[in-house]
Amino acid sequence: MQYISTRNNFNKVSASKAIKLGMVPAGGLFVPERIPRLALQEIENMGSLPYQQLAQEILSLYLGDYTFEEIGSCASRAYHDSVFNTPEIAPLRKINDCMYILELWHGPTAAFKDMALQIMPYLLSLAMEKNQTGKETVILVATSGDTGKAALEGFKDVEGLKIIVFYPKGGVSKIQELQMTSTGGQNTFVVSVEGNFDDCQNAVKNIFSDREFNLQLEEKGFELSSANSINWGRLAPQIVYYFWSYLQMLTRSEINIGDKVNICVPTGNFGNILAAFYAGLMGLPVKKLICASNENKVLADFINTGVYDRRRELKKTMSPSMDILVSSNLERFLFELADRKGNRINSWFEQLQKDGFFEINLDTLRKVKDIMTGDFATEEETLYTIKNVYHKYNYLIDTHTAVGINVYKKYMEATSEKSPTIIVSTANPYKFNTSVLKALKGKEALIDKDEFDVLEEIKNLTGIDIHPGLKDLDKKEVRHKWTCSTEKVKEKVKEILSL
Ligand SMILES: *Cc1c(COP(=O)(O)O)cnc(C)c1O
């Protein structure tokens, strides 16, 4: 299995090379040259596998130049029950007749990015061995909060590699910030940027496409790689849990093999829902993908109108990991829908870069709507949903998951559709504790409390244990205090690498 560019501007490369490069140097994203297909019988046969072995099976279909044993070893180290706080790794909870919540936050940082970022460093390490250049790899990450810590945890003290994380100053929660700035390891660097997430992401993208700078780095013995959700090594592991959750329903006799399910995903950069789309292309019986946005509803507008328009203010919401105006992974989705015509993708995304918007043709829009529906939740609806779900089902959710559930409810009401639906829960409720307490008790409950008091308050109120990754952060030393403006991101990289 080889990898090609969504923009038809690069030669085919192996899986390990695609993972090592992160994105296509001339712009564009790596995609598999074909999507592997599984028959229903083959899917059913995987029903008894533990998570680690299921990951081994699915990933082996994609990672052509990794051996089956190598992938198995990566999966068993990554999805180990000393790393995740449950042997199920990704438990599926039935909430009512239609709603199944897929909990993807049992990893070390309490959010779903661990699902990919625990295994990706192992895949990248092997990729470095397989493509030896004798250079030190520098991982650059732009984060809206959750990726940063998950990547730092995955990569810290991995030899032959440095990781530099940029996050928007004031754009992440206090706990997210402390999770990052207290990270240990000799090879980790964390920088706050005066700007929003899109500014961070653009600054990092510009570094990747800056030829001159890359040559300079090469001369000094460095090469860049990315751990952002555009890296194939991030995306492929996310396909696994869609098969996992379907098989859970199957083994519990909630569905029969072949029954179609909906999948609802609170979406930001479009990585998680893209993985669900690939699972469907591979043969998983998916009825509808439900794309849930917060008030930054660029995607909802796109799915409904065919116009992708980022020319608007980015709002800060209580689901900050979805505060994004440019959803990079959409490019891979459109690549499939536009019959893999790289030239078309190139013109759309160049126009987005140049003019801030693009419009897809009607034929492609029809395909989008066949596969996907999109809507958004307001801030008020998000709060209400947290409270309502807690009182109705005695189940506590975070703000991102609440956006998902709210949009799912709207979809249900509009269509009277009753198929079983997997709703992806992307963060533990304690991770976004302030908003969760506000939802349960009103904003008066927050007066004179810092985030750590709030954790305790929620615990007293609900009796739910605080996630281990969020405990005692206030007692840890802040090790990273770098900060810079958006224009100075490249300078900061030079400074860190002593260029
Ligand atoms: C990253 C993140 C999302 C968005 O996922 P995408 O793959 O970027 O669409 C949603 N919720 C949480 C908690 C996240 O960390």
Residues whose N, C-alpha, C, O or C-beta is under 5 A from the ligand:
A	BS01	LIG	A111 D146 P266 T267 G268 N269 F270 G271 N272 S321 H400 T426 A427
